[in-house]
Amino acid sequence: MAEEHTIAVLEGDGIGPEITAEAVKALRAVESRSGIRFHLRYAPFGGRAYFETGASFPPETQKVCDEADAIIKGPIGLSHEESKKIPTHQQPERGALLPLRKRYNTFANFRPVYLPPELAHFSPLKPEVVGDGINIMMIRELVSGLYFGAKEEGTGENGLRYVKETLEYDEQQIRDILHVGFKEAQNRKKVLHNVHKSNVLISSVLWNTILDEVAVNYPDVTVKNILVDAAATAMVLHPRQFDVMVMENMFGDILTDLAGGLVGSLGLMPSACIGPHKAYYEPSHGSAPDIAGKGIANPYSMIGSLALMLEKSFALTREAGWVWEALRAVFREGYATTDLADPELGYKALTTSEFGDMVARFIAF
Ligand code: NAD
């Protein structure tokens, strides 16, 4: 019997449905070339889900996700003005994204930052800084820290409004993500950059203590410690010194967007969010309301996330390779979406859908 998988598809908001449609085209092309069957179950999620159903992560969507073998998720989120139409606790990140991460304990977020030599010119950095490309695996802890800690707001005795947000980690949460970082480093260049802020935050002091304990299991991996603020500068000035980087939740949120700048567009940033029993796959970027509906979003991040799903959820390495190769082939043929298609570099601009069609053709080839 042919291999079969059920995938929950959460299209999301803004450019989400546009780029998800292109990932589905790629998946259908993989299906026809491999004979593997993928059953897709679409479900509402995010701001649009709230307007349609009254909940950002409705119970029926939770059920679809529970029953799926893996989840593909488009970005969610509304423009600043649109967000105000939804109660704070139901706004897409708080009402849907964080609960999704918590529900499946997707603590390990892999964000590859990859510009192969032939695409190095997409980086806004000087050619001598980028050299023969950028290849970093950023690993972000995704279900703890400041984004998940207890929150409080109110008015103090002095009559001033205040908020209190808590940065919480326990040692097991830190240990789990550090093991992921060390294992990834072992499989690559055996160097792990540990990003922390131990000169100010005691959460980083505990993090580094656990790191020393975990490191004993990986004698072949060299650890390089770097403060998060220094890391931001170093990533711009000398990005090629990094191979695998591991960090807590908020540091990872910010530094991976910086990485999107390094490679020339957030549209080149896929990601995998892995838990013990379930994983979901989404671009690193948001819903880009500024370009939604214009047909110009770069679907690479979404199609790359699909390739990560094939690799990490189903061990379909050969099929994932077809997808990565097809993505590169589009650029090699001189095409790109408008975020990257600089006519001076000889690129012809494609719409979102034309880009997806071309990827699907290269996969099916
Ligand atoms: P954003 O990442 O959506 O966009 C930042 C910039 O990058 C914009 O100029 C946008 O046009 C561009 N961009 C992003 N993806 C692109 C793509 N695929 N192709 C071409 N250009 C692309 O960040 P934002 O504007 O600050 O946030 C918009 C919304 O997304 C907010 O509501 C935010 O909360 C949400 N968000 C969601 C997620 C998620 O779903 N995981 C992550 C980050 C932000």
Boltz pocket constraint, residues with backbone or C-beta under 6 A from the ligand:
constraints:
  - pocket:
      binder: B
      contacts: [[A, 15], [A, 19], [A, 74], [A, 75], [A, 76], [A, 77], [A, 78], [A, 79], [A, 93], [A, 97], [A, 265], [A, 266], [A, 267], [A, 268], [A, 282], [A, 283], [A, 284], [A, 285], [A, 286], [A, 287], [A, 288], [A, 289], [A, 290], [A, 291], [A, 296], [A, 297], [A, 298], [A, 299], [A, 301], [A, 339]]
      max_distance: 6.0
